[in-house]
Amino acid sequence: MRIEQIDLVVVRLPLIRPFQTSSSRKARLDHILVRVVADGVVGWGECASPSDPFYCPETTETCWHLLHDFLGPMVLGSSWSTIEELVALYGQVKGNGFARSGIETACWDALARSQNLPLYKLLGGERSEILSGVSLGIESDERALFANIDQYLSEGYRRIKLKIAPGRDVDVVRRVRERHPSIALQVDANSAYTLDDVATLKQLDAFDLLLIEQPLAHDDIIDHARLQAELKTPICLDESIHSAADARKAIEIGACRVINIKVSRLGGLLEARRVHDVCRARGVPVWCGGMHEFGIGRAANVAVASLPGFTLPGDVSGSDKYYHEDVVEPAVLAHDGAITMFEGPGIGVEPIEDRIRRHTRRSATLRAGA
């Protein structure tokens, strides 16, 4: 395939309710949509980077720069037949996983559409549906937290994830567990703790959690190994894992017992599948994390989560949990805590261009030979 054109669009959508983590609070999201035209076939991807550098070093602005000034020009006019060949075209680019994921996903979509295949089948997925959980931000009002949990459990979601931070951890988890003694429950710290907090984190062992996600620094698997040795609850790594090699090393030193696979953080579906394969070969369960993707990135997450090693409910919930109106049809929705695979070609959903235009903040077009 030969990429003839790349369109970049920054789209802003307001969240239904603000989302608070240990490091930031968001009321709206700006994501970059990537549209490629390759051999006349259109494919769509999404760069779901945060606007601030608090979850990762990338931001919407850095991703725009990489896509517009490096990744786009490096692939325009070049021919490729596999995603491995495509990725090799920009193999010199270090890091910048969110930006790389946006363009790679668009090319996966175009490739699958050119073969009239659903993306999940091109990836090697086996499931007809994936189990869906929800991620809940830090709430200052306990009643609001309980109301959210009750709502999502009533809708059939299979797992609840609570964001935690120092001072908003053990007591909150205790009260949730007392109210819901048997639900699948896990917590996510987004690197808010250090080894000085071992005593606090050990108290979480009492609540039968599925896992504690990324308690320590994003770049420190050594201390995670020390912490895991102190805990009964499995540690799940998120921000620490940027490649299959990272996953292998973390597993080998005992830094975690579960890994969160985020397509954006890993630079695309290709590396996400490689991390899946490493973990599956070692008997380590994985689940699909999310970045509040719009429907394009959300559909790609659904596809990758169909791989057989995704044995835990992920963060890929229905888009109606976050947005009043998404930019695709059909909407990505969960029914009784599950999302059915899209059987149409490519990502299986269609971007609605008038909605995209209505929410566009910035746009650019790159053409081969221009």
BADO-727567 format. One record per atom (N, C-alpha, C, CB): x, y, z. Coordinates in steps of 0.2 Angstrom, whole numbers, plus 5000, padded with zeros to 4 digits. Glycine has a CB too. Example, Ala and Ser with C-alpha at 12.3 -4.5 7.8 and 13.67 -1.06 7.14 Angstrom:
<kefis>
506649725039/506249785039/506649845039/505749785045/506449895035/506849955036/506450005039/507049975029/
</kefis>
This chain:
<kefis>
500449945000/500050005000/500450065000/499550005006/500250114997/500650184997/500150234999/500850194989/500450275005/500050325008/500150385004/500350335015/499550415001/499550474997/499350535001/499050464992/498950525006/498750585010/498650575017/498150615007/498850615022/498750615029/498350675031/499350605033/497750665034/497450725037/497450715045/496650725035/497650775048/497750775055/497150825058/498450795058/496850805063/496250855066/496250845073/495550825063/496350905077/496250905084/495550915086/496750955087/495250865089/494550865091/494450875098/494150805088/494050915101/493950925108/493250905109/494050995110/493150855114/492550835117/492450845124/492350755115/491950875127/491850885134/491650815137/491350935136/491950805143/491750745147/491050755150/492250725152/490650695151/490050705155/490150725162/489650635155/490650695165/490850725172/491650725172/490550675177/491950775176/492650785176/492950715179/492850835181/493550705177/493950645179/494550665183/494050595173/494650635189/495150655194/495650595195/494950685200/496250605194/496750555196/497250585201/497150525190/497750545203/498250575208/498650635205/498650515210/498650645198/499050695195/498650745192/499550665191/498050735190/497750785186/496950785186/497950785178/496650835184/495950835183/495750855176/495550875189/495250825173/495050835166/494350845166/495350785161/494150895162/493350905161/493250905153/493150975163/493750905149/493750895142/494350865139/493550965138/494350835133/494950805130/495050825123/494850725131/495650845122/495850855115/496250795112/496250925114/495950765107/496350705104/496450725097/495950645105/496950695094/497150705087/496850645083/497950715086/496450655078/496250605074/496650605068/495450615072/496850545065/497350535060/496950495054/497950495062/496850535049/496550495043/497050485037/495950545040/497150425035/497650415030/497250385024/498150365032/497550405018/497250375011/497850345008/497050435007/497750275008/498250235005/497950184999/498550185011/498250194993/497950164988/497150174987/498050084988/496950234989/496250254988/495850224994/496050224982/496150194999/495750165005/495850215010/495950095006/495350235014/495350275019/495450235026/494750325020/495850255030/495950225037/496050275042/496550175037/495750265048/495750315054/496050285060/494950325055/496450335063/496750315069/496650375074/497550305069/496850365080/496750415085/497350425090/496150405090/497550485091/498150495095/497850525102/498650545092/497750485107/497350495113/497850525119/496950435115/498350565117/498750585122/498450635126/499450625119/498650635133/498350695137/498650765135/498550685144/498350815136/498550885135/499150905139/497950935135/499250875145/499750895150/500250835150/499450905156/500850845153/501350795153/501350765160/502050825152/500750745163/500750715170/500750645170/500250745174/500350615165/500350545164/500950515161/499750515161/501150555155/501750535151/502050595149/501550485146/502650585146/503050645143/502650685137/503750635141/502250645134/501950665128/501350715130/501750615123/501150765125/500550805126/500250805119/500750875129/499650835118/499350845112/499850885107/498750885113/500150935110/500650975106/501250935103/500851035110/501550895108/502150865105/501950805100/502450825111/501350775101/501050735096/500950765089/500450695099/500650825090/500550855083/501150875080/500150925085/501650895083/502350905081/502650845077/502850935086/502650785081/502850725078/502550705072/502850675084/501850705072/501450685067/501550725061/500750675069/501550795062/501550835056/502250845053/501250905059/502750845058/503450865055/503850805054/503750905060/503750745057/504150685057/503750625054/504450675063/503350595058/503050535056/502650535049/502550515061/502250585048/501850595042/502350605036/501450655042/502850645036/503350645030/503750585029/503750705031/503850545035/504250485034/503850435031/504450465041/503250435031/502850375028/502450395021/502350355032/502350465020/502050485014/502450465008/501950565014/502050435003/502350414997/502750344997/502850464994/502850325003/503150255003/502750195003/503550255010/502950145000/502550084999/502650035005/502650044992/502149995007/502249945012/501649895011/502249975019/501749835013/501249785013/501049755020/501449735008/501449765025/501349745031/501449795036/501749685033/501149795042/501249845047/502049845050/500849835053/502349785050/503049785051/503449835046/503349715051/503249825040/503649865035/503449945036/503449845028/502849955038/502650025039/503050055045/501850035041/503050015051/503350045057/504150055055/503249995062/504450015051/505150015049/505250085046/505349965045/504750115043/504850175039/505050235044/504250195035/504850225050/504950275055/505350245061/504350315058/505650195060/506050155066/506550205069/506350095063/506750255066/507250295069/506950335075/507650345064/506350345075/505950395080/505950355086/505250405078/506250385091/506250355098/505650375102/506950375102/505450335106/504850355111/504250375107/505050405116/503950425110/503350455106/502850405104/503550495100/502650365109/502150305108/501450335106/502150265114/501250385109/500550405107/500550435100/500350465112/501050465098/501050495091/501050435086/501550545090/501550395088/501650335083/500950295083/502250295085/500650285088/500050245088/499550275084/499750235096/499450335084/498950365080/499050355072/498950445081/499650355070/499750345063/499650265061/500350375060/499950225066/499950155065/499250125065/500350125070/498850155069/498150125070/497750145063/497750155076/497850205061/497550225054/497750175049/497750295052/498350155049/498650105043/498350035045/499350105043/498350015051/497949955052/497249955049/497949935060/496950005050/496250015048/496250005040/495950075051/496650045037/496650045030/496849975027/497150095027/497349945030/497549875028/496949825029/498149855032/496649825035/496049785036/495449795031/495749785043/495349865029/494849875025/495049855018/494649955025/495649865016/495849835009/495749765008/496549855008/495749725014/495649655013/494949635015/496149615018/494549685016/493849675018/493849625025/493449645013/494249645029/494249605036/494149645042/494949565036/493749625047/493749655053/494449665056/493249625058/494649715059/495249725062/495449675067/495349795065/494949655071/495149605076/495349535073/494549595081/495049515067/495349455064/496049465061/494849435058/496149525058/496849535055/497349535061/496849605052/497149555067/497649555073/497749475075/497349595078/497249435074/497249365077/496849355083/497949345078/496349405083/495849395089/495449335088/495449455090/495149315094/494749255094/494049265098/495149195098/494049315101/493349325105/492849355101/493549365111/492249335103/491649375099/491449435103/491049325099/491649435110/491549495114/492049505119/490849495117/492149565122/492649575127/492249595134/493149625126/492449575140/492149595146/492449665148/492349545152/491949705150/492149775151/492049795159/491649825147/492549835161/492549865168/492549945167/493149845172/492449975173/492450045172/493050075177/491750075175/493250135175/493750165179/493450225182/494450185175/493450235189/493150295192/493750335195/492650265198/493650405194/494150455196/494050465204/494050515193/494450495207/494450515214/493850565215/495150545216/493450545220/492850595221/492950615228/492250555221/492850685229/492850715236/492250695240/492950785236/491650685236/491050665239/490950595239/490450705235/490950555245/490850485245/490250465242/490950465252/489650505243/489050485240/489050485233/488450535243/489450525230/489450525222/489850465220/489850595220/490350445224/490750385222/490250325222/491350375226/489950315228/489450265228/488950265223/489150265235/488650325221/488150325216/488450305210/487850395216/489050325208/489350305202/489450225201/489950335201/489650195207/489750125207/489150085206/490150105214/488650115210/487950075210/487650085203/487450115215/487750135199/487550145193/487850095188/487650215190/488550095188/488850055183/488749975185/489650065183/488749955191/488549885193/487849875190/488649875200/487449915191/486749905188/486749895181/486249955190/487149925177/487249925170/487649855168/487549985167/487849825173/488149755171/488949755170/487849735165/489249815172/489949815171/490249765176/490249885172/490849725173/491049675177/491649685182/491349625172/491849745182/492449765187/492449835188/493149735184/492649855194/492649925196/493349945198/492249945202/493649995195/494350015196/494250085199/494750025190/494650095205/494650155209/495250195208/494450145216/495350255206/495950295207/496050305214/495850355202/496650305216/496850315223/497450365223/497050255227/497550395229/498150435230/498250445238/498050515227/498850465240/498950465247/498450505250/499650495248/498150485256/497550515259/496850495256/497650585259/496850465250/496250445247/496350375245/496050495241/496450325250/496650265248/496350205252/497350255248/496650195258/496350135262/495650145264/496850125268/495550205267/494850215270/494350205264/494750275274/494450235259/494050235253/493850165251/494250285247/494450125250/494350055248/493950015253/495050025246/494150025259/493749995264/493050005264/494050015271/492850065263/492050075263/491750055257/491950155263/492150055251/491850025245/491749945246/492250035239/492249915249/492249845250/491749825255/492949815252/491649865260/491049845265/490449855261/491149895271/490349895257/489649905253/489549855248/489649975250/490149835245/490149785239/490649725241/490249815232/490449685245/490949635247/491149585242/490649595253/490849575236/491049525232/491149545225/490449475231/491149615223/491249635216/492049625215/491049705216/492149625208/492849625206/493149695207/492949605199/493649715211/493849775213/494649785212/493649795220/494849835209/495549855209/495649925209/495849825202/496249945211/496450015212/497050035207/496650025219/497050105206/497550125201/497850195205/497350145194/498550195206/498850245209/499250295205/499350215214/499350275198/499650325194/500250355197/499150375191/500650305199/501350325202/501350375208/501750355196/500850375212/500750415217/501150405224/500050425219/501450345224/501750315230/502550305229/501450255233/502850295235/503550275235/503650215240/504050335237/504250185241/504350135245/504250155253/505050105244/504250225254/504050245261/503350225263/504250315261/502950215257/502250205259/502050125259/501850235253/502550085260/502450015260/501949995265/503049975261/501950025271/501450005276/500750015274/501650035283/500650075271/499950095268/499750045263/499950165266/500150035258/499949985253/499849915255/500549985247/500249895260/500049825263/499349825266/500649805268/499149875268/498449875271/497949855266/498249945274/498049875259/497649855254/497549785253/497849885248/498049745256/497949665255/497349645258/498549635258/497049675263/496449655267/495849655263/496349695273/495849685256/495249695253/495049655247/495149775251/495449605246/495349555241/495349595234/494749515242/495849635232/495849665226/496149625221/496249735227/495949635215/496149605209/496949625208/495749615202/497049685209/497749705208/497849785210/497949705200/498449805211/498549875213/498949895206/498949885219/498749945203/499049965197/499550025198/498549985192/500150015195/500650065195/500750105202/500550115189/500850075207/500950115213/501550165214/500950065219/502050145210/502750175211/502850215204/503250135213/503450245204/503650285199/503650255192/504350315200/503450285187/503350265180/504050225177/503150315175/504650245180/505250225177/505650175182/505650285175/505250145186/505650115192/505350045193/505650145198/505549995189/505349925190/505749885195/505349885183/506349915197/506649885203/506349895209/507349915203/506049955211/505749965217/505049925217/505650035219/504749925211/504149885210/504249805212/503849885203/504849785210/504949715212/505049705220/505649685209/505349755223/505449755230/504749765234/505849815233/504249805231/503649815234/503249745233/503249875230/503249715227/502849655225/503049605230/502949635218/503649595232/503849545237/503549555244/504649545238/503349615245/503049635252/502249625252/503149705254/501949625246/501249625245/500949555243/501049675240/500349535245/499949485243/499649495237/499549455248/499349555236/498949585230/499449585224/498649645232/499249565218/499649575212/499749645211/499349535207/500349665209/500549735206/500449725198/501249755208/500049775196/500049775188/500349845186/499249785186/500849835181/501149885178/500849915172/501949865176/500849985172/500550025166/501050065164/499950065169/501150125167/501650175164/502350145163/501650235169/502550095167/503250065166/503350025160/503350025172/502850005156/502949965151/502849995144/502449905151/503350005140/503350035134/503449985128/503750095133/503649925129/503849875124/503749805127/504549895122/503849755122/503849685124/504449675128/503749645118/504949705127/505649695131/505549725138/506149735127/505149775139/505049805146/504649755149/504649875145/504149725146/503649675149/504049615151/503049655145/504449585147/504949535149/505349545155/505349515143/505649605155/506149615160/505749625167/506549685159/505149655167/504749665173/504549595176/504149715171/504349555171/504049485173/504649445176/503749455168/505249455173/505849415175/506049435182/506349415170/506049495184/506249515190/505749515196/506649585190/505149495194/504549495199/504349565200/504849465205/504349615196/504049675197/503349685197/504349725192/502949635194/502249635193/502049565192/502049675187/501349555193/501049485191/500549495186/500749455197/500349555184/499849575179/500149635175/499149595182/499949645168/500149695164/499549725161/500649675159/499549795161/499049835158/499249855151/498849895162/498949825146/499149845139/498749905136/499049785134/499049955135/498750015132/499050025125/498850085137/498650025120/498950035113/499350095113/498350025108/499050155115/499350215114/500050225118/498950275117/500150195124/500750195127/501250155124/500650175134/501050105121/501550055117/501750075110/501249985118/501450125108/501550145101/501150115095/502250135100/500650075097/500250045092/500049975094/500550055086/499649955089/499349885090/499849835089/498849875085/500349845085/500949795084/501249775090/501449815078/501549825094/501849815100/501449795105/502249875102/500749815105/500249785110/500249715109/499649825109/500149685103/500149615102/500749585104/500049605094/501349615103/501949585105/501949575113/502549625103/501749625117/501749625124/501249565126/501549695127/500649565123/500249515124/500549445123/499649515119/500949435118/501249365117/501749355122/501549365110/502149405124/502649395129/502349365136/503049455131/501749405138/501449385144/501049325144/500949445145/500749305138/500449245137/500949185138/500049235131/501449195135/501949135135/502249125142/502549155131/502149175147/502449175153/501849165158/502849235155/501249155156/500649145160/500449205164/500849085165/500649265162/500449325165/499849355162/501049375165/499349365166/498649395163/498749465161/498149385168/498449485156/498449555153/497649585153/498849565147/497649645153/496949675151/497149745148/496549695158/496549765144/496649825140/496449895144/496249815134/496949935145/496849995148/496650045142/497450025151/496450105145/496150155140/496350225142/495450155140/496250275137/496450345138/495850385137/497050365134/495250365139/494650395137/494550415130/494650465141/494750365126/494750365118/494050385116/495050305115/494050425110/493450435106/493350365103/493550495101/492750365099/492550295096/493150265092/491950305092/493550305088/494050275084/494550235088/494350325080/494850265093/495350225097/495050175101/495750275101/494350185103/494050135107/493850075103/493350165110/493750085097/493550025093/494249985092/493250045086/494750015091/495449985090/495549945097/495950035089/495449975103/495549935109/495149875109/495449985115/494449885107/494049825107/494349765103/493349845104/494649785097/494949735093/495549705096/495149765086/495949735099/496549705102/496349665108/497049755104/495849685112/495649645118/495349585116/495149685122/495249565109/494949505107/495549445107/494649505101/496149465108/496649415108/496649375114/497349455108/496849315114/496649265119/496949275126/496849195117/497549315127/497849325133/497449375137/498549345132/496949415135/496649465138/496049435143/496349525134/496249415148/495849365153/495549405158/496249315156/495649475159/495349515164/494949565161/495949545169/494349585164/494049645161/494449705161/493349655166/494349745155/494749805154/494449865156/495049805147/494749925154/494449985154/494050015148/495050035156/493949965144/493649985137/492849975139/493849935131/492650035141/491850035143/491550075137/491750075150/490850075138/490450115133/490650185132/489750105134/490650215126/490850285126/490250325129/490850305118/489650305130/489150345133/489350355140/488450305133/489750325143/490050335150/490350405150/490450275153/490750425145/491150485145/490850535141/491750465142/490550525135/490350575130/489550575129/490750565124/489350635128/488650645126/488550625119/488350715127/489050635115/489050615108/489750605105/488650675103/489850545103/490450525100/490550545093/490550445101/491150525090/491250545083/491150495078/491950575083/490850435081/490850375076/490150345077/491350325078/489950305072/489350265072/489550195069/488750295068/489250145072/488850145078/489350165084/488550075079/488950185089/489350195095/489650135099/488950235101/490150145102/490450085106/490150085112/491250095106/489750035113/489250025119/489349955122/488550035117/489349955129/489349895133/488649875134/489749905139/488449805134/487849775135/487949725140/487449755129/487649735146/487749685152/488549675153/487449615150/488949725153/489649725154/490049685149/489749685160/489849685143/490249655137/490149705131/490049585136/490649705127/490649735121/490749685115/491149795120/490249685110/490349635105/490849665099/489649625102/491149615097/491649635091/491249665085/492049575089/491649715082/491349745076/491549705070/491649815075/491049675066/491149635061/491249665054/490649585060/491249735054/491349765048/492049775046/491049835048/492249795040/492949795039/493349855043/493049815031/493949835044/494349885048/494149895055/494349955045/494149945058/493949955065/493249945066/494150025067/492849945061/492149925061/491649975063/492049875066/491950035064/491450095065/491650155060/491550125072/491150195059/491250245054/491350315057/490750245048/491850355056/491850425058/491350465055/492550455057/491050505059/490450555056/490850615055/489850555061/490950635049/491450695048/491050765049/491550695040/490450765049/490150835051/490250845059/489450835049/490150785063/490250795070/491050815071/490150725074/491450775068/492150795068/492250865067/492650755064/492050895061/492150965060/491851015065/491750985053/491250995068/490951035073/491351045079/490251005075/491850995081/492250995087/492951005085/492150925090/493151025079/493851025077/494151095080/493851025069/494751085082/495051145085/495651165080/495351135092/495951115076/496551125072/496551075067/497151135077/496751085061/496851035056/497351045051/496151025052/497650995048/498151005043/498150945038/498851005046/498350955032/498350895027/499050895024/497850915021/499350835024/499950815021/499850775015/500450785026/500150795009/500050755003/500750735000/499750794998/500750674998/501450644995/501650694989/501350574992/502250704989/502550754983/502350824984/502250724977/502050844990/501850914990/502450954994/501250924995/
</kefis>
